[in-house]
Amino acid sequence: MMEIIEAAIEAPFDNLLGTFIYLTAVIVITILSLTLLLFLIPNPLSARTKQILIGVLTFVVLIIWAIVVF
């Protein structure tokens, strides 16, 4: 199983598994960094507004990632 994942990571854009692994990493890093940023920087935004902002920015990052990859 690990051999398959290692091979997928070595050539990520030649197979669907490698693309999925990198897409998942981009999503997780985006959400974690935006959540940390909104937590550390004092702001008057409500929790709902922060969640909407994180969702919209994650979607924008996904679109940019798809344009760059494909």
Secondary structure as the mmCIF struct_conf table of DSSP 4:
data_model
#
loop_
_struct_conf.conf_type_id
_struct_conf.id
_struct_conf.beg_label_comp_id
_struct_conf.beg_label_asym_id
_struct_conf.beg_label_seq_id
_struct_conf.end_label_comp_id
_struct_conf.end_label_asym_id
_struct_conf.end_label_seq_id
HELX_RH_AL_P HELX_RH_AL_P1 MET A 2 GLU A 10
BEND BEND1 ALA A 11 ALA A 11
TURN_TY1_P TURN_TY1_P1 PRO A 12 PHE A 13
BEND BEND2 ASP A 14 ASN A 15
HELX_RH_AL_P HELX_RH_AL_P2 LEU A 16 LEU A 40
BEND BEND3 ILE A 41 ILE A 41
HELX_RH_AL_P HELX_RH_AL_P3 ALA A 47 VAL A 69
#
